[in-house]
Every structure is written in C-alpha cells, then in structure tokens.
C-alpha cells in the first residue's frame, strides 16, 4: 500500500468518524441512555458531605 493510499484511507476514516460525531451531537437527549418516551432514571447517589476547610 502506497503512502497516498494510506493517507486516503486515513482521511476517509476520519471523515466517517466526524460525521458520526456530528450526528450524535444533533440528536437531542441522546446521552440519557433511555428510549424515546421513557422517563430518565432518578439520581439515587447519596449526597456527598461538604468538604471541610481549614478551621
């Protein structure tokens, strides 16, 4: 495989990756992990204690 072919393949892969990223950003609420129409899970982690400064 020549250098030019490797560059062509790398550019093609980069373009595909960037298109997928752009599609992901364009979809609203895609990061909640739920299906459309599904309520998001409530945060069940206990609240952390406030950090104590120097007294």
C-alpha positions as CSV (number, residue, x, y, z in Angstrom):
1,X,0.0,0.0,0.0
2,X,1.5,3.3,-1.0
3,X,1.7,6.4,1.2
4,X,-1.0,8.1,-0.8
5,X,-3.4,5.1,-0.3
6,X,-2.7,5.1,3.4
7,X,-3.5,8.8,3.6
8,X,-6.6,8.4,1.5
9,X,-7.8,5.6,3.9
10,X,-7.0,7.7,7.0
11,X,-8.9,10.7,5.6
12,X,-11.9,8.5,4.8
13,X,-11.9,7.0,8.3
14,X,-11.6,10.5,9.8
15,X,-14.5,11.8,7.8
16,X,-16.7,8.9,8.8
17,X,-15.8,9.4,12.5
18,X,-16.5,13.2,12.3
19,X,-19.9,12.5,10.6
20,X,-20.9,10.1,13.3
21,X,-19.9,12.6,16.0
22,X,-21.9,15.4,14.3
23,X,-25.0,13.1,14.1
24,X,-24.6,12.3,17.8
25,X,-24.5,16.0,18.7
26,X,-27.5,16.7,16.5
27,X,-29.7,14.2,18.3
28,X,-31.4,15.8,21.3
29,X,-31.1,13.9,24.6
30,X,-29.1,11.1,23.1
31,X,-26.9,10.9,26.2
32,X,-29.7,9.9,28.7
33,X,-29.4,6.3,27.7
34,X,-33.1,5.9,27.6
35,X,-35.5,5.1,24.8
36,X,-37.8,7.9,23.4
37,X,-40.7,8.5,25.7
38,X,-39.0,6.8,28.6
39,X,-38.5,8.8,31.9
40,X,-34.9,9.3,32.9
41,X,-33.8,7.3,36.0
42,X,-33.7,9.4,39.2
43,X,-30.2,10.0,40.7
44,X,-30.0,7.6,43.6
45,X,-26.5,8.5,44.7
46,X,-26.4,9.9,48.2
47,X,-25.3,13.5,48.5
48,X,-21.7,13.9,49.4
49,X,-20.6,15.7,52.6
50,X,-19.3,19.2,52.1
51,X,-15.6,19.5,52.1
52,X,-14.1,20.8,55.3
53,X,-11.8,23.7,55.0
54,X,-9.0,24.6,57.4
55,X,-10.7,25.6,60.7
